[in-house]
Amino acid sequence: MSMMEQAADGDLMSSLTTSNSEASVEGNFTESEKSSAKNMNETSSAGDADKETTAMTEVIDPLTCTVCKKSFNDSALLQKHIKTHSVKKPFECGICSKAYAKFSQLKLHTRSHTGEKPYKCDYCCKCFACSSDLRIHTRTHTGEKPYECGYCHQTFSTSTNLKTHIRRHTGERPFQCDVCGIAFTTSSSLKIHTRIHTGVKPFTCSICQKMFSDGSHLQRHLRTHTSEKPFRCVICEKSFSTSTHLKHHIWTHTDQKPFMCDMCDKSFPDNFQLKRHIQTHSNERPYQCSVCLKSFSTSTNLRRHEWTHTTERPYICDICGKSFSTNCNLLRHTKIHSDQILSNINVKQSSAALSEDNKETAEVKEEEKVECSIDLPPTVSEDVTSDSQDLSAALTEDSPLLKIYYW
């Protein structure tokens, strides 16, 4: 027998000895001890499975699309969203080469190039490219709001507005800025915010050429030129240039402040003021000036600061034509004219009252003269008049009677 065969036989005998020893050791345990050991193994396996599940949950939560980084709070919504990336898009636009999964989507997109708007409103004759847009618009005339919030029972005209509103209750902010980390409830808000970092301002005023990052900001700015105030309070009929200002004003009648700070229990009439207040606790200043790099807690304060670099004065007084960098300064200046107008009114009222008093005094004196007058016969009256005329003629400058009188 060769040395290799002897070594192989040795390994075989060693493995047989080991298995026999394991079998003999296993035979030394009772059935209860075996059952207990089995349960321990199962418990250990279950614990490992729980750890793996927890690890998977930590990775998956929040649910984020790996393609576009959009986040979701429901796996079903995430899976539905992922299909929009993986689905085939055979219908391609001949103008901009954008592709769609359905021909109806391509047809609707084509209208953005052609300007076709076949759906017309029966109330105001406004036209739309999509039937759903017309249906939503019609609700502004009818007042229909079929979507109700399950938290506060507030109603909305569209499901999108309801979904955005619910995030105020849940605190969900799935759209986060990659630069500063601020999260938003809607993708459009994130898109507008991103322009703060990029400096993109695609909306330009046709009157003063001022540029804006948001179309709504441009519309609000245009009203500073036209003085248009289309939003009117139904309680006191005061008008405002923006719906936000109207909403804040209405709360002055109701004294409603539903948004409360978790740090100091101070309440506010809207979420914007609450958010601005919270920044006073955190000292967060996400808005930075591109010229001097100074930071601000609100975009409004940043915009006011930027005017100090450009010497721009977009707010003009309608009375004297003087311009100001902020609306607050304009309102403060307008008060000067208001005080002058009130002063002039008071002076006119005083003058009118004085004139009325003088008139009454003159009338009283005239009445006294009438009462004190003596009715003379006609002949006596004529004699008195004649004597008066003769006396006036005698009292000339060279009259001796006048000289004697003064002497």
C-alpha positions in Angstrom: 0.0 0.0 0.0 1.4 3.4 -0.9 1.7 6.4 1.4 -1.1 8.3 -0.4 -3.5 5.4 0.1 -2.5 5.1 3.8 -3.2 8.9 4.3 -6.6 8.6 2.6 -7.5 5.6 4.8 -6.4 7.7 7.8 -8.7 10.6 6.9 -11.6 8.3 6.4 -11.2 6.7 9.8 -10.8 10.1 11.4 -14.1 11.3 9.9 -15.9 8.1 10.9 -14.6 8.5 14.5 -15.8 12.2 14.6 -19.3 11.3 13.4 -19.5 8.4 15.8 -18.4 10.7 18.7 -21.0 13.3 17.7 -23.7 10.6 17.6 -22.6 9.4 21.0 -22.7 12.9 22.5 -26.1 13.5 20.9 -27.3 10.3 22.5 -26.3 11.5 25.9 -29.0 14.3 25.8 -32.6 13.7 26.9 -35.6 14.5 24.7 -36.5 17.6 26.8 -33.0 18.9 26.5 -33.1 18.4 22.7 -36.5 20.2 22.5 -35.2 23.1 24.6 -32.1 23.4 22.4 -34.3 23.4 19.3 -36.5 26.2 20.7 -33.4 28.3 21.4 -32.3 27.8 17.8 -35.7 28.8 16.5 -35.7 31.9 18.8 -32.3 32.8 17.6 -33.3 32.5 14.0 -36.4 34.5 14.6 -34.3 37.2 16.3 -32.0 37.3 13.3 -35.0 37.5 11.0 -36.3 40.5 13.0 -32.9 42.2 12.8 -32.9 41.7 9.1 -36.4 43.1 8.8 -35.5 46.1 10.9 -32.4 46.7 8.8 -34.5 46.5 5.6 -37.0 48.9 7.1 -34.3 51.4 8.0 -33.0 51.2 4.4 -36.4 51.5 2.8 -37.8 54.2 5.1 -38.3 56.8 3.7 -39.4 55.3 0.5 -37.4 57.0 -2.2 -37.4 56.5 -6.0 -33.9 55.5 -7.1 -34.3 57.2 -10.4 -35.6 60.7 -9.5 -35.1 60.7 -5.7 -38.8 61.4 -5.1 -40.0 60.2 -1.7 -43.3 58.4 -0.7 -44.9 57.3 2.5 -46.5 54.2 0.9 -44.8 51.4 -0.9 -47.8 51.0 -3.2 -47.4 54.6 -4.4 -43.7 54.1 -4.9 -44.2 51.0 -7.0 -46.8 52.9 -9.1 -44.4 55.8 -9.5 -41.5 53.5 -10.5 -43.6 52.2 -13.4 -43.6 55.7 -14.9 -39.9 55.3 -15.4 -39.8 51.7 -16.7 -42.9 51.8 -19.0 -42.2 52.1 -22.7 -42.9 55.4 -24.3 -43.4 54.8 -28.1 -45.2 58.1 -28.8 -42.7 60.8 -29.4 -43.4 64.5 -30.0 -42.2 65.6 -33.4 -41.3 69.1 -32.2 -39.4 68.6 -28.9 -38.8 64.8 -29.0 -40.5 64.2 -25.7 -41.9 60.7 -25.4 -45.2 59.4 -23.9 -46.7 56.0 -23.0 -50.1 56.9 -24.5 -51.2 58.6 -27.7 -53.7 60.7 -25.7 -50.8 62.1 -23.6 -48.9 63.0 -26.7 -52.0 64.7 -28.2 -52.4 66.8 -25.0 -48.7 67.7 -25.0 -48.9 68.8 -28.7 -51.4 71.5 -27.7 -48.7 73.2 -25.6 -46.8 73.8 -28.9 -49.9 74.7 -31.1 -51.7 76.7 -28.5 -54.9 74.8 -29.2 -57.5 75.1 -26.4 -60.7 73.4 -27.5 -62.5 73.3 -24.1 -64.4 76.6 -23.4 -66.0 77.7 -20.1 -69.7 78.4 -20.3 -69.5 81.1 -17.6 -66.5 83.3 -18.6 -65.6 81.9 -22.1 -62.0 81.1 -20.9 -60.5 78.2 -22.9 -58.4 75.2 -21.8 -56.3 72.6 -23.5 -57.5 69.8 -21.2 -61.1 68.8 -20.2 -60.0 68.2 -16.6 -58.6 71.7 -16.4 -62.0 73.1 -17.6 -63.8 70.9 -15.0 -61.6 72.2 -12.2 -62.0 75.8 -13.4 -65.8 75.6 -13.5 -65.8 74.9 -9.8 -64.5 78.4 -9.3 -67.9 79.6 -10.6 -70.1 77.0 -9.0 -68.3 77.0 -5.7 -68.2 73.2 -5.7 -65.6 71.6 -3.4 -66.1 67.9 -3.4 -62.9 66.9 -1.5 -63.0 67.1 2.3 -60.2 66.9 4.8 -60.6 64.2 7.3 -58.8 66.2 10.0 -60.5 69.6 10.0 -63.3 69.0 7.4 -62.1 71.8 5.2 -63.2 71.3 1.6 -61.3 71.7 -1.7 -62.1 71.9 -5.4 -59.3 69.4 -6.4 -57.8 66.3 -4.9 -54.3 67.8 -5.4 -55.1 70.7 -3.1 -56.6 68.3 -0.5 -53.5 66.2 -0.6 -51.2 69.2 -0.2 -53.4 70.5 2.7 -53.3 67.1 4.5 -49.5 67.4 4.7 -50.0 70.4 7.0 -51.6 68.1 9.5 -49.2 65.2 9.1 -46.1 67.3 8.7 -45.1 65.4 5.6 -42.6 67.2 3.4 -41.4 64.7 0.8 -39.6 67.2 -1.5 -36.2 68.2 -0.1 -33.6 70.7 -1.4 -30.3 69.1 -2.3 -28.4 72.3 -1.5 -29.7 73.4 1.9 -31.9 70.5 3.0 -35.1 72.5 3.4 -38.2 70.2 2.7 -41.4 71.2 1.0 -44.9 69.8 0.7 -45.1 70.2 -3.1 -42.6 69.7 -6.0 -43.5 73.1 -7.4 -42.5 74.8 -4.1 -39.2 73.0 -4.2 -38.7 74.0 -7.9 -39.3 77.7 -7.0 -37.0 77.4 -3.9 -34.2 75.9 -6.0 -34.1 79.1 -8.0 -32.8 80.9 -4.9 -29.6 78.9 -5.2 -29.3 79.0 -9.0 -30.4 82.6 -9.3 -32.7 81.8 -12.2 -35.5 84.4 -12.7 -37.5 83.5 -15.8 -40.4 85.9 -15.2 -39.9 89.5 -16.3 -42.1 92.6 -15.7 -43.1 94.2 -19.0 -43.3 97.7 -17.3 -40.1 98.0 -15.3 -38.2 94.9 -16.5 -37.8 93.5 -13.0 -37.3 89.7 -12.9 -38.9 87.1 -10.6 -38.3 83.4 -9.9 -42.1 82.7 -9.5 -45.0 83.7 -11.8 -47.2 84.5 -8.9 -44.6 87.0 -7.6 -44.7 88.7 -11.0 -48.5 88.9 -10.9 -48.4 90.4 -7.5 -45.7 92.9 -8.6 -47.7 94.0 -11.6 -50.4 95.2 -9.2 -48.0 97.7 -7.7 -48.1 99.4 -11.1 -51.8 99.1 -11.8 -53.0 99.6 -8.1 -55.4 96.7 -8.7 -56.9 95.1 -5.6 -59.2 92.3 -6.8 -59.6 90.6 -3.4 -62.3 92.2 -1.3 -63.4 91.4 2.3 -67.0 90.4 2.5 -67.3 91.8 6.1 -65.9 95.4 5.7 -65.5 95.5 1.9 -61.8 96.4 2.2 -59.8 95.4 -0.9 -56.4 93.8 -1.1 -53.9 93.0 -3.9 -53.3 89.4 -2.9 -55.5 86.6 -1.6 -53.0 86.0 1.2 -53.4 89.6 2.5 -57.2 89.1 2.3 -57.0 85.9 4.3 -54.8 87.5 7.0 -57.2 90.4 7.2 -60.3 88.2 7.6 -58.6 86.6 10.6 -58.6 90.1 12.2 -62.4 89.8 12.3 -62.5 86.3 13.6 -59.3 86.4 15.7 -58.5 82.9 14.5 -54.9 81.7 14.9 -54.9 77.9 14.2 -51.1 77.4 13.8 -49.3 77.0 17.1 -45.6 76.9 17.8 -44.4 73.7 19.6 -41.6 75.6 21.4 -43.3 78.6 22.9 -47.1 77.9 22.3 -47.4 81.2 20.4 -50.1 80.9 17.7 -50.4 82.4 14.2 -53.1 82.9 11.6 -51.2 81.0 8.9 -48.4 78.5 8.4 -46.1 81.0 6.7 -46.0 83.2 9.8 -45.5 80.1 12.0 -42.6 79.0 9.8 -41.0 82.4 10.0 -41.4 82.5 13.7 -39.8 79.0 14.2 -36.7 80.4 12.5 -36.3 82.8 15.4 -35.8 79.7 17.7 -33.4 77.9 15.4 -31.6 81.1 14.1 -31.8 79.5 10.6 -31.0 81.9 7.7 -31.3 80.0 4.5 -31.6 83.0 2.2 -28.2 84.5 1.2 -27.4 87.7 -0.7 -25.4 86.9 -3.9 -23.6 90.2 -3.6 -22.4 90.5 0.0 -23.2 86.9 1.1 -25.3 88.2 4.1 -28.0 85.7 5.2 -31.6 86.3 6.1 -34.4 84.3 7.7 -37.0 85.1 5.0 -37.0 85.7 1.3 -38.8 89.0 1.9 -35.9 90.4 4.0 -33.4 89.2 1.4 -35.3 91.0 -1.3 -35.4 94.2 0.6 -31.7 93.9 1.3 -30.9 93.3 -2.4 -32.5 96.7 -3.2 -29.8 98.4 -1.2 -27.3 97.1 -3.8 -29.3 98.0 -6.9 -30.8 101.4 -5.6 -34.1 100.1 -7.1 -37.2 101.9 -5.8 -40.3 100.1 -7.3 -42.9 101.6 -4.9 -44.1 105.0 -6.1 -46.3 107.5 -4.4 -49.4 108.3 -6.5 -49.7 111.8 -5.0 -46.2 113.3 -5.3 -44.3 110.7 -7.4 -41.7 110.0 -4.8 -40.3 106.4 -4.9 -39.3 104.0 -2.2 -37.5 100.6 -1.9 -40.1 99.0 0.3 -43.9 99.1 0.5 -43.6 99.8 4.2 -41.7 103.0 3.5 -44.2 104.0 0.9 -47.1 103.5 3.4 -45.2 105.5 6.0 -44.7 108.3 3.5 -48.4 108.2 2.4 -49.4 109.0 6.0 -47.8 112.4 5.6 -50.2 113.2 2.8 -53.1 111.8 4.8 -52.2 114.1 7.7 -52.0 117.1 5.4 -55.4 116.3 3.9 -57.0 116.0 7.3 -55.4 119.3 8.4 -56.8 121.0 5.3 -60.2 119.6 6.0 -60.1 120.8 9.6 -59.0 124.3 8.4 -61.8 124.4 5.8 -64.3 123.3 8.4 -63.1 125.9 10.9 -63.3 128.6 8.2 -66.8 127.5 7.2 -67.9 127.6 10.9 -66.4 131.1 11.4 -68.1 132.4 8.3 -71.3 131.0 9.5 -70.9 132.7 12.8 -70.0 136.0 11.1 -73.1 135.7 9.0 -75.3 135.1 12.0 -73.7 138.1 13.8 -74.3 140.3 10.8 -77.9 139.2 10.6 -78.4 139.9 14.3 -77.0 143.4 13.9 -79.2 144.1 10.9 -82.2 143.0 12.9 -81.2 145.4 15.7 -80.9 148.2 13.3 -84.3 147.5 12.0 -85.7 147.4 15.5 -84.0 150.7 16.4 -85.1 152.6 13.3 -87.8 155.3 13.5 -90.5 155.6 10.9 -90.7 159.2 9.9 -93.3 160.9 7.7 -92.3 161.2 4.1 -91.9 165.0 4.2 -89.7 164.9 7.3 -87.6 162.1 5.8 -87.1 164.2 2.6 -86.0 167.2 4.7 -83.6 165.2 6.7 -82.0 163.8 3.5 -81.8 167.2 1.9 -80.1 168.7 5.0 -77.6 165.8 5.1 -76.7 166.5 1.5 -76.2 170.2 2.1 -74.0 169.5 5.1 -71.8 167.1 3.1 -71.3 169.8 0.4 -70.4 172.4 3.0 -67.8 170.2 4.7 -65.3 170.3 1.8 -61.5 170.4 2.3 -61.4 174.3 2.2 -64.5 174.7 4.2 -64.1 177.1 7.2 -66.5 175.0 9.1 -64.1 172.0 8.8 -61.1 174.2 9.8 -63.0 175.5 12.8 -64.0 171.9 13.8 -60.4 170.7 13.7 -59.0 173.8 15.4 
